[in-house]
Structure formats: structure tokens, C-alpha cells
Amino acid sequence: MGVVYQARDTTLGRTVALKTFGTMAAIAPHEREAFEQRFLSEARISATLDDQHVVAVYDVGRDFESGLLFMALEYVRGETLASALGRGPMPWREAVVITIKVARALQAAHSHHIVHRDIKPANIMISASGEPKIMDFGIAKASAAQLTVAGQVFGTPAYMSPEQASGEEVDGRSDIFSLGAVLYELVTNTRPFEGPTMAATLTKIVRDEPRPASGLVQVPRSLDAVIARALRKSRDARYDSAAHFATDLECVLDGKPPVHATQLGPLETVALSGSQVPRRPTTMPKIVHSTPRSDEVYVVADSSKHGPIRLAVAVALGVILGVGVVLVLQQRTRPEAPAPVPESTARPVPTPTPRPPAPTPIQTPTPTVEPTAEPLSVEASGRAARVSLDLRHPFASGTLRIKVDDRVVFANNISGMPKKVMGVVSGYDGRFGTDFVIPPGEHVIRIEVRSGPTELAESRKVKLRAGETRRLLALAGKNLTLSLE
């Protein structure tokens, strides 16, 4: 993208990495202004990221003499993952630990609607203390289809997601794909998608599946499942968040089956812990819920092809258990037989004894079915709707809860950056973004924001079509206002 200098900040007396962008000449004059505005806007937002695993952005602007855009970054002593790979593959545990920390940092960025778009080994620095740091978070929304110089693509094609390689709009799931490709290379020292030419590489990304890492090096099969989920061609089939990606990698470290790798998506059959995971359907699974409770969340039903078999087995077991209970109870109600009398003893004259009453037949009680609300389901031929929440608030810290039809679908902490005037904090500016999927139809979305004694809540009735994506803007101040776009 340009030239990076080791520079000295004479005002604060610190060493910085000063990055200048000399590729502006490659952009057509009529596109230059739009590019600069996107660059400056996203760079300023990137400067608000406060994560120890992201290289800090100190300043951004333009040099008036040369006209070049520049960015002042945190200077990190260490080496990039690309340099470390020159010594061979990493031990898989070390590679997984690094990937977990990078994924957590990406989750923080994605919650602010910031997408990196160029995750690769050369953009992940390992500091002298061994901590990973993501670089180049300030590159604006310049996709591979927009910026080219002498036939080369900005960013590295080998790590691009299929949608990015096709020039489509990208979101955080594109970064998840790229990070999955980086993890694959860290443990195998081989890129999952690489061809003799850029076109061949992009074709492999869109069409081909890489060989499992366990076929090249000795790694757990569960790691294969996690990498495979991150590298799905369809973004809807990948991890829906970098946090879920990190959680599954933590399970692999602990020797446990990954929690999310085989759920909520059209996945291939992968062996985990010696058992076969059933193939997931290509259609969206149904979403059902039971009687409303205060903190109930949506539960996704298992709609795999083994469902009817499992139901039949469950019914059969229920019948067997029920019959067994009846027999045991009947056996216990029978009168005890009299002890046998030895033949050598004299037999007294038998006296008539009343015949014991016949045992009353025991009936298995019929289970009562509690009334349930009408299930929220997605038809097999349809798709769920997606709502993108953009919350803006003036709080230093607080909590956010999202409810759909009185059911909690999301809960998380929120925080704001201090606003300073002449060095004095005059307030806070907080932003938080997240996406959530709900079935199509009419719903009531309720947003609840709490910070100390302040509690704000507002509801909005929405009607969503299958496959529709809507943006919900929430502005918190003295009151909470919601607007659907």
C-alpha cells in the first residue's frame, strides 16, 4: 500500500511507525475523493479500538507538501507471522493460542462494524513478549476489485474470502475466513488455497476444498472441524462471529469437542472423537420455542435426516419403560403367597379365607402438555431475516439486552470512549453493533440499555420478509429512540 518509516513523535517523545500511502496515483481522479473520505473515516474509527492485540492508531491525516495520506501507528518490536513461518510450521497449540487472541480482537472490531479485509500472516505481528498484534486496521474499504496496480491485487489473494474475491460487499465473516486460512498455514506451513497465478488462486478459493490439516501434520481431528467451519464457501455457513470461532478453538485446547463447529449451518460430515457427526441440511433449520420465560433464548431444533429415526427410538424406549413400570407396580401389588407347610406336620382343617381382591389395573398417567405459544419457525424453502443493530450511547459502561417477542436473543456489555475538551473529560461516546437472525413475520423487538441507575428501554414492532436485512438504529440519551431503516 505504501512506505512505512520508523519515526519520532517530537511532541510526546515516542517512536512510531509512520505509514504513507503512495498508491493514490493508481486510483482514477473521479474516485480519489471517495477513497480518501472512506480511508479517513474508517481510520478514525479504528483509532477508537482499545485492544491489546491491535496495533494502536495514534494519528491520521495528510501531508500538505506532498499530498500523501499518512497514519501514525504504534511501533512494535518483534516479527510477523510470515517471518516466523520461514522457520517451518508452528506447534498446533501455539498456533491455536495466537489465533484465539486474534479472533477476540477481531470480534471487538466487528462489534463496531469495522472489517479488516486483509488478515494474513504479514499483517499479524508477534511482539517481543510473544503477544500477537493485528496491523493495518486503518485501510479503508478498498477491495481487491477496486484497487490494482500492474496486475497485482491489494491484499493477498490466498487469504481472501470467496465473496471478497468476487468483489462483493464483505462483513466480519470475511475476516473469519481469512483467519481460518492463516491458522491452516500456521500448523501446516502450506496455504489452503494457492495456484500458479492469481486467477488460479482465486478459482481455488471459490471452488476447491483444502486437504484437512491432519492429512499433512499431526493435529487433532477436532481442529480440522473448526478450520473447515471457518473456511466454508458460503458466509452463512461459517461461524457467525469471531467469538464463536475463538470459543471452539478453546475447546480444542481443552480436548473437548467444539461447541459451534457442527451447529447452525450446512456442514459436511467430520469425524470428532471417534464418532461421526451427521450431515447438516442445506436449508435453514426451524426455530422453535416453548412457553415464554423471562430469560429464554431461541433454540434451534435439530432437523437432520436422523430426526425421524431418533424420534422412533425415543418412542420405543418410552413404550418399553412404560410397560416395565406397569409390570413392576403390578408385581408389587400382588399378595405374598403363604409359606409352604412341611408334609411331616399335621394338616389342620382348612378354614375358608376371603379371596383377596383382584389388583386394580394400573394405568400409566397421560402426560399433560402445557400450552405453548405459536412456534416461530422458518419454512424449509425460506430464509431467516436479519436485523443489524447500531447502538449509540453516552455511557462509560453499561449493559445491552435485545429481546424479540419477550425472549432474550442477545446480551452483552457496552462501553464508551471519553470525550475530552482541553484535556478534561466532558462525556462519553459509545457505539455498539451486532447482527441477530429471527424468523420472518411480525415481531416486537425490545432494546434495553442500563448504566448505573439509568435504565432505558424501547420496543418497536417490525414485519420482516424471508431473507430481508434491516438496520435498527438505537439512540440512547435521556430517552431511547429506535428507527428502522
N, C-alpha and C positions, 0 to 999 in steps of 0.2 A: 504493500500500500504506500510505502514511502521510506523515509530515512529516520532512524532513531538515534538521538545523541544522548550521551551522558552529560548532564548539565548541572549547573549550580544555581540554586534559588538564593540570590543575594539578600532578599528581604528576610526570609526565615532561616537562612543559613543551612539548607539541606540539599542533598544530592537528589536529582530527579532524572527520570527518563523522559526526554523531550521528543515527542513523535511528530514529525511533519508529514503532511500528505501531499506528495508530489505527483499524484496520478490525476489531478484535476484536469490536466490537458487532454486526458482520454475521454472526457465527458463532453458531449455536444453542448455548445453555448446555451441553447434553449433549455437544457436540463441542468445546467450548473447551479442556478439559484435554488431549484427544488432540492438538489442533492445537498447543498450547503445547509439549508434550513433543516432537513432531516438529520444531518450529521450533528449540528449544534444542539438540536432539541434532544436527541437521544443521548448525546454525550453529557448534557447537563443532568438528565435523569440518572444516568449511570453514576454520576458523581455522588448521588444520594445513597447508593448502595453501601451499606456498612456491614461488610462481611470479611472476616479474616482470611478467607480463601479467594478473595477477589482483589486484584491489583487496584489500589485506590487511584481515583482521578482527582488531581489537585486543581487543574485549571484547563480551560479550553478557550480558544479564540482564533484570531487571525493576525499574522504578522503584516503590519501596514506597508512595510517597504517591499516585501516580496509578494504579498498577497496570498501566502500559503496558510492553510488551516494548520493549527498545531494543537497538541494535547500534552499537558504536563502530568506524568504518571509517577506513581510510587516506584522507586528504584529497588529492585530485588536482586540480591546476590544469590546465585545458585545456578541451576541448569534446567533446560527444558526437558520434557519427557522425550522429545525427539532425540535430544543428545543422549539421554540415558539409554534409549533403545539401541544406540550404536554399540552398546556392550552386550546386547543379547536380550532375550525375554526376561521379564521380571518374575519372581516367585508370585504365584497367583494370589496369595494372601496379601502381599504388599500392594499388588495392583488393585485388589478389591478395596482395600482401605483408602487408597488415593481416590478411587472412583466414587466411593461413598461421600467423601468430603466435597468433591467437585459437584456431585449431584445435589447435595444440600445447598451449596452456593447457587446453583442454577435455579433451584426451587425459590430461593429468596428473590432472584431477579425476575423469574416468571410471574411471581405474585404481584410485581409492579408492571407487568406486561412488557418486560424487556427480554428480547430474544437475542442470544449471542450471534448465531448464524455462522460461526466459523470455529466450532470446537474441534481441535486437533492436537496432537502431541506438541507441536511447536508453539501452541498458544497456552500451554499449561506449564508453569514454572514450578520447580521444586526448590524451595528456599534452602538456605544453609541449615536450618533447623529441621528439614525434612517435610515441611508443610507445603501442600500444593496451592498454587495461586493462579487463578484464571486471568489471562491477559486479553487485551483488545476488546473489552466490553463496550467501548465507545464508538465502534464502527457503525455508521448509520445503516439504514435499511438498503444497502447496496447488494442486490442479489447477483448470483452468477450470470443470470441472463441479461443484466443491465450494464455491467462494467467488464470490459475486456480490453486487453492491450496485446497486440501482436499474437492473437490467437490463444492467450492464456486467460484463465478464469481467476477472478479474485476469490480467495478462499481455496481450499484444497478439494478437488472433486472426489477423492477417495473417501471422504468423510461426510459428504453431503447426503441429506435425506432424499428420497425419491421425489417428493414434492418440490424441494429446493432445486434439484437437478432439472426438473421440468419447468422451472420458472414460475411456480405457483406461489401464492401467499403462504408464509410459514408461521408457525406458532411454537410454543415451548416443546412440543413433541418432536420437532425437527432437531433441537439440541439433544434430546434423549437418544435419537437415532445416532447422531454423531458421537455422543459419549459411549454408546454401545460399541461403535466401531473402534474407538480408542481403546476401550477395555479389551476387546478381542486382540488388538495388536500388542497390547502390553503383555499379555500372557502367552502369545504365540510368536511374537516378533514378525507377524505376517498380516498385511492388511486384508480385511474381509472382502473388499471389492477393489480390484486393481487390474487394469488391462494395459496393453502396449501403447494405447493412445488415450487421449481424454475422452473421445467418443466411446471407445470400448469400455472404459471405466464407468461412464455414466450409464451405459447399457446394462452392465452387470448390476449396478445399484438398483435399477428399475426392474430387472427381470430375474436375476440369479439369486440363489440362496448360498451363503458361505458354508464351507465344511465346518462341522462342530469343532469347537476348540479342543475338546477331549480327544478328537481324532488326530491332533497334531502334538499335543503335550498332555501331561498328566494333570488334569484338573477334575473337580467334582462334576458329575453329570448335572447336578442342580445349577451349577454356574452356566452350563450350556443352555438350560431353560431360561435363565434370566437374560442372557445375551440375546437369545432368539426372540424373546418378547420385545426387547429394545430395538431390534433390527427388523421388525415387521415392515412390510412394504406399505401397508395402509396405516396412516397415522391413527385411525380409530382402533386399530388392533394392537397398538403399542401401549406402553404404560401411559396412563392419563396424567401422570405427574412425575417429576423427578424425585419427589419424596417417596413414592411407592417403589421406584427403581432402587433408591438407597435402602429402603426397608428390606427388600428381597435380598440385596447383597449382604446385609447384616445377618439375615437368616442363614445364608450360605456360610458365612464365617463361623456361625454357631453350630453348624452341622445340622440345621433344620431345613425342611422343605420350604421353598419360597412361598410367601403368602399370596402374592398378586400375579405371579408369572403365568398361572394357568387359570385365571379367572377373568370374567367380563371381556372376552374377546375371541375372535376366531383363530385359535391356536392349533398348531399341528401336535400330533402325539409325541410326547417327550418322556423318556424314562426317568423317574425320580425315585430314589431309594429302593430300587429293585421292582417297582410297580409301574404299571402303565397308566398314564393319565388319559382319560377318554378324550377323543377329539371333540373340540367345541364346535357348535353350529356356526354357520356364516351369517345367520340372521340375528337380530338384536334379541337377547333373552327377555322374557317377560319380567316386569317389575310388579311385585305384589306386596301387600302389607296386611297386617292383622288389625285388631281393634286399636284405635288411636291411643297412644300413651304420650306422656309429656316429652320424653326424650327419645322417642322411637325414630329410627332411621329407615330408609328404604332398604329392602332386602331383595337381592336378585335371585330368582329361582333358578335351579339347575334344569335346563331344558335340553340336556344332551340326549343322545339316542338311547342311552341306558336307562332313561327315566321310566318307561313302561315296565322294564324288567325289574327295576328296583321296587316299583310300586307293587308288582305281583308278589315279589318275595316278601315285602313288608306285610301284605295282606295275609299271605300264607302263614307267616310266623305269628301274626296276630290271632289267626284261627286256631293254630296249634296251641299257643299259650292259653287262649281262652278255654279250649276243651280240657287242657291239662288242669287248669284251675277248677273247673267244674268237677272233674273226676276226683281231685284231691279233697274238695269240700264234701262231696258225696261220701267218700270213704270215711271221712272223719265223723259224719253224722250217723253212720250205722252203729247199732248197739253191739257191745262186745259179746262175743259168743261165750257161753258158760264153760268153765274148765272141765275137761273130761274126768269122769269118775272111774277109778280103778275097778276092774272086773271082780277082784277078790273081796271087795266090800259089799255089804248087803245093800240092795237097792231099795230105798224107801218107796212107799206108794206115791206115785207121782200125783201132784196136785195141779189142777189146771191153773195156768198162769195167763194173765192177759197178754194177748198178742201185741207186740209193740206197734205203734202206728207207723205206717209206711213213711219213709223220709219224704219231706216236701221237695219237689223238684226245684233245684236252684237255677235261677235264670241269670245269665250274665247281664248286668245292667247296661243299657244302651247309653253310650257317652253323649252327653249334651253338647251341642255345638253352640258356642257363643256367637251372637250376632256380630258380623263383621261389616266393615264399610265396603263399599263397592271397590273391588281391586283396581288399582291403577296398572294397566297393562299396555304393552306395546304389541300391536299386531305383528305377526311374523313377516308380513310384507311391508311393514312400515319402518320408520326410524324414529329414534327419540329426538326430542327438541333440546336445544342447548341455550342456556342463559349465561351471559358474561356480565358479572357484577363488577362495577367500578365504583369503589367507595372512597370518598374524600372527607376527611375529618380533621378537627383542630386539636386532637388529644395527643399527649406524650405517650400514653399507653392505654390499652383497653382490650375489650374482647368483642368478637363479632359472632353472631349466630344467624344462620339462614334457615327459615322454615318454609316448607311447601305443604300446604293443607294441614298445618299444625304438627308437622313432623320435621324434626331437625335433620337437615341434609348436609350441613357444614357448620363447623365451629373452629375458631382459631383466634390467636392473639393478634392485635394490631398495634402499631407504634407510629409515631410521627417524628419528623426532623425539626430541630429547633430553628426558629426564625429569629435572626439577630439584627438589631438596629444599633449601630455604633458599639458593637460588642456586647450588647445587652439582649438577653432572650426576651422577645416580645410576644411569643406564642409558638405554636407548633403547626406544622403542615404534614399531614399524614395521608397516604394513599395506599389502598389495598385492592387487589384484583384477583378474582378467581372465576372459574367456569364450573357450572354444575349441570347435569343432564337430568331431565324429567320427561315423563311420557307426554305425548301431545294431548291437547284438550284444554279445558278451563281449570285453572288452579289459582290459589291465593298464595302469593309469595310474601313472606314477612321478614323484614330485616330488623335485627335487634343489636344495638350498639351500646356498650356500657363502659364507662370510665369513671372510677371512683363512685361518688354519689350520683353521677349523671347517668340516666337511663333513657335512651331514645329508641323508639320502635315505630315502625310504619308498615302498612300492608298495601299490596297492590294486586288487583285481580287481573290476570292475564289469560289470553287464549292463544295457544301455540299450535302450529301445524307440525306434522311429522317432518323431520329434517330441518326445521327452521332454527335459526340462530338470532337471538335478540340481545341487545345491550341494555342493562339496567343500571342507570346512573343514580347513586345514592349520595346525597349531600347532607352531611351532619354539621350542625351548628347549635343554635338554640333549639332548633327542631330538626327533624329528619324528613327530607323530601325525596321522593322516588319518581323517576321519569324513565319510561321505557322507550327505547329507540330501535 
